[in-house]
Amino acid sequence: MIDTQQPLIVPDTAAETRWPLAMAELRGHGIVSFCSLPLTTARRRIGALGFGSRPPLTYTATDIAFLGEVAKLVAVAATTR
């Protein structure tokens, strides 16, 4: 996600095998579905913003577009001093 600057969508944290420790942590908090979006400004990449859901959730293209707009606002707010 950081390299590609694309959203990362995990529909089922129990089935995700790429990041076992992170998924175990999310499951420990009851998170079943997870979505992470890059926080990027015109000048730099500053991190990621994650959203989790306790009930199973399928993130739609509309959901991702909306959360992407939220991430843009958070990125600007995080860099404003």
N, C-alpha and C positions, 0 to 999 in steps of 0.2 A: 504494500500500500504506500509506503513512504517513497519508494523509488518510482512507482507508477502514478502516484497522486490520484488513485482511483479508490472508491469506497471498498471496504472489506465487509462482506456479508457472511455471517455464520448462522444458518437457519437452525442448527441444533448443536449446542456446545458439547453434548455428550458424544456426538458422532465426529466432531472435528479432531483430527489427529496431528495437525501441524504444530500446535502450541500447547502441549499437554498441561504444563503448569498454569498457564494463563486460563485455559478452559476449566481446569479444576477450581481455580479461584472464582471464576464467574459462577460455576455450578454451586460452589459453596455459598454464594449469595442468592441462590435461587434463579439465576439467569439462564434461560433456555435458548433464547435467540439473541443475537448480538450484531450490531452494525457499527463500524468505525469509519469516520470520514477525515480526510486530511484537513489540517488547519494551515492555510497558506495565504500569504499576502502577496502583493505585487513584488515585494522585495525578498521574501524568504519563506522557507517552510518552518513552521514553529511547533508542529506536533500533530496530534490527532484528537478527535472528539468522539467518544463512544456512547452508544445508546444500547441499553439492554432491555429485554422483555422477559418477565417471568412466565406468562403463558406463551406457548409456541406462536410465533409470528412470522408470516412471510412478508418481507419488506418489498413493496411494489416499486415500480419505477417512479411513481408519484411520490411515495414516501421518501425515496432516496433523493429526489430533486428537492423536496422541501427541506430535508435534513442537511443537504448540501448548502442551501441558502442560510440555514441556521449556522452551519460551520463557518461560512464566510463572515457572518456578522460577529461571531465569537472571535475569529482570528483578528479582525480589525479592532475589536474591543480589547483583546489581550495585548495588542501592541501599542495602543493609544496611551500616552502618558500625560 
